[in-house]
């Protein structure tokens, strides 16, 4: 049985290559499988025709099989539309021929129902003009034969025994019904495969979207196809930069540089998720995080402070493990900002405003291994975190600014 299944797989996959579109591949396999069923269905019929010396009918069936082989060759060579037209036309003509030949001795015209179903299922939406023509021929032929069936005198009488004639009629009816069910079952399987593939693609798309955008923004984009920029009056912002990374990167192959950054940022990503804040983006060895967006939380500044301290500790551990002398310089600020998605392709959730610029300046004017914070960020956290006043410094593009160092979370000096 295994050899038969292997051979059947070879036949049904014939004409499908690695470059074939998955949708086209399903239609190719459908027609190949239909031809295989047609050939297998002839296996018991041909010996019967020979035993009853129905030579004209035998020649007709052999001609139909030969044309079916031509259809298979066309399908295999990529001429799929021609193959469908030829196969369905031959099978429909074969059913009409035997219906006229046998007349009321057997309801062979019921096979035309299967041909109509085949015409609907075999063609892609872009080929529905051909489907309409061939299905129309099958339906017209069926109705015509159904109306005249009882009065249709057979051109040949091969059954002298009424019992044999009745058995032949039953066999024809059952065969037509089974073929119709098989075709519908094949199509149902194709639909099920399409649904499964679509579900997997949707799940993958959702995972990618959630990896790029915050869950709330991703949901809005899926539901409406667009997002609106929103002004938030109170957000906390973190900018981090790896001190010593540029000279280290210049001394290493690019692949090793990327691998090193991936290790560090993977640890940061895990910490960010645990802290309940939102990673915004990375630019080279720079890392940006925000708290209180897109959904406001009352303790976002405290959570971002904990996150900042955790990032410093991660960097220290990584430096010890890797042997690279790397430290993190971090800037923290709190204030209003506008947040939203920019662009129509390669979506990116970002924040804009003076608060963003100030947080970036705090990072740039900070010190290696330390967390530089604004007075606005420190306000309200004095009782829960330890700070050390740095004093007033001049920030580029901002001017004189009172700043502090975050000494340790959870302890006040």
Residue pairs with C-beta under 8 A, 6 or more apart in sequence:
8 36
11 32
11 35
11 36
11 72
12 29
12 32
12 33
12 36
13 29
13 32
14 28
14 32
14 72
14 75
14 76
15 28
15 32
15 75
15 76
15 77
15 78
15 80
16 25
16 28
16 29
20 28
22 197
23 124
23 194
24 80
24 124
26 190
26 193
26 194
27 80
27 122
27 123
27 124
28 75
28 80
30 121
30 122
30 186
30 187
30 190
31 71
31 75
31 80
31 83
31 84
31 87
31 122
32 72
32 75
33 186
34 87
34 118
34 122
34 183
34 186
35 68
35 71
35 72
35 75
35 87
37 179
37 182
38 65
38 68
38 91
39 65
39 68
41 175
41 179
42 61
42 65
45 61
46 58
46 61
46 62
49 55
49 57
49 58
49 61
50 58
52 158
54 156
54 158
57 98
57 101
57 156
60 94
60 97
60 98
61 94
64 90
64 91
64 93
64 94
67 86
67 87
67 90
68 87
68 90
68 91
70 86
71 83
71 84
71 86
71 87
71 90
72 83
74 80
74 82
74 83
74 86
75 83
75 84
81 127
81 130
84 122
84 123
84 127
84 130
85 130
85 134
87 122
88 115
88 118
88 119
88 122
88 134
88 138
89 134
91 115
91 118
92 112
92 115
92 134
92 137
92 138
92 141
95 108
95 109
95 111
95 112
95 115
95 141
96 109
96 112
96 141
96 145
98 108
98 111
99 108
99 109
99 111
99 112
99 141
99 145
99 152
100 145
100 152
100 155
101 154
101 155
101 156
102 108
102 154
102 155
102 156
103 149
103 152
103 153
103 154
103 155
104 149
104 150
104 151
104 152
104 153
104 154
105 154
105 157
105 158
105 159
105 165
105 168
105 169
106 165
106 168
106 169
106 171
106 172
107 149
107 169
107 172
107 173
107 176
108 172
108 176
109 141
109 142
109 145
109 146
109 149
110 142
110 172
110 173
110 176
110 177
111 172
111 175
111 176
111 179
112 138
112 139
112 141
112 142
112 145
113 142
113 176
113 180
114 176
114 179
114 180
114 183
115 138
116 135
116 138
116 139
116 142
117 180
117 183
117 184
118 183
119 131
119 134
119 135
119 138
120 131
120 135
121 183
121 184
121 186
121 187
122 131
123 130
123 131
145 152
159 165
159 168
206 218
206 222
209 218
209 221
209 222
209 347
210 218
212 218
212 347
212 348
212 349
213 221
213 341
213 347
213 349
214 278
214 293
214 294
214 349
216 294
216 295
217 227
217 294
217 341
217 349
220 227
221 227
221 341
221 347
227 340
227 341
228 340
229 338
229 339
229 340
229 341
230 294
230 338
230 339
230 340
231 336
231 337
231 338
232 292
232 293
232 296
232 336
232 337
232 338
232 339
233 336
234 292
234 296
234 300
234 334
234 335
234 336
235 290
235 291
235 292
235 293
235 300
235 334
235 335
235 336
235 337
235 339
235 351
235 355
236 277
236 290
236 291
236 292
236 300
236 301
236 304
236 332
236 333
236 334
236 377
237 288
237 289
237 290
237 291
237 304
237 332
237 333
237 334
237 335
237 337
237 351
237 355
237 356
237 359
238 277
238 287
238 288
238 289
238 290
238 291
238 304
238 307
238 308
238 330
238 331
238 332
238 359
239 286
239 287
239 288
239 330
239 331
239 359
239 360
239 362
239 363
240 286
240 287
240 288
240 289
240 308
240 311
240 328
240 329
240 330
240 331
240 363
241 285
241 286
241 287
241 328
241 329
241 330
241 363
241 364
242 264
242 285
242 315
242 326
242 327
242 328
242 329
243 326
243 327
243 328
243 329
243 368
243 369
244 324
244 325
244 326
244 327
244 368
245 285
245 326
246 285
248 257
248 324
248 326
249 257
249 285
252 260
260 322
260 324
261 285
263 318
263 322
264 314
264 315
264 318
265 282
265 287
267 314
267 318
268 279
268 287
268 311
268 314
269 279
271 307
271 310
271 311
271 314
272 278
272 279
272 289
272 307
275 303
275 304
275 306
275 307
275 310
276 291
276 297
276 303
277 289
277 290
277 291
277 300
277 303
277 304
277 307
278 289
278 290
278 291
278 293
278 294
278 349
279 287
279 288
279 289
280 288
280 289
280 290
280 349
280 350
280 351
281 288
281 348
281 350
282 288
287 311
289 304
289 307
290 304
290 337
290 339
290 351
291 297
291 300
291 301
291 303
291 304
291 307
292 300
292 301
293 337
293 339
293 351
294 339
294 349
297 303
301 334
301 377
301 380
301 381
302 381
302 384
302 385
304 332
305 332
305 371
305 373
305 377
305 381
305 385
305 406
305 409
306 409
308 330
308 332
308 371
308 406
309 371
309 406
309 408
309 409
311 328
311 330
312 328
312 330
312 369
312 370
312 371
315 326
315 327
315 328
316 327
316 369
318 324
318 326
319 325
319 326
319 327
327 368
327 369
328 368
328 369
329 363
329 366
329 367
329 368
329 369
329 370
329 372
330 363
330 366
330 370
330 371
330 372
331 359
331 360
331 361
331 362
331 363
331 364
331 365
331 366
331 371
331 372
331 373
332 359
332 362
332 371
332 372
332 373
332 374
332 377
332 406
333 355
333 358
333 359
333 362
333 373
333 374
333 376
333 377
334 355
334 374
334 376
334 377
334 379
335 353
335 354
335 355
335 358
335 376
336 353
336 355
337 351
337 352
337 353
337 355
337 356
338 351
338 352
338 353
339 349
339 350
339 351
339 352
340 349
340 350
341 347
341 348
341 349
341 350
342 348
342 350
357 397
357 398
358 374
358 395
358 398
358 401
359 374
361 395
361 396
361 397
361 398
362 372
362 373
362 374
362 395
362 403
363 372
364 396
365 372
365 393
365 395
365 396
365 403
366 372
370 405
370 406
371 405
371 406
372 390
372 403
372 404
372 405
372 406
373 387
373 403
373 404
373 405
373 406
374 401
374 402
374 403
374 404
375 401
375 402
375 403
375 404
378 387
378 404
381 387
382 412
383 412
384 409
384 410
384 412
385 406
385 408
385 409
385 410
385 411
385 412
386 406
386 407
386 408
386 409
386 410
386 411
386 412
386 413
387 404
387 405
387 406
387 407
387 412
387 413
388 404
388 405
388 407
388 413
389 402
389 404
389 405
390 403
390 404
390 405
391 402
391 403
392 400
392 401
392 402
392 403
393 400
393 401
393 403
394 400
394 401
395 401
407 413
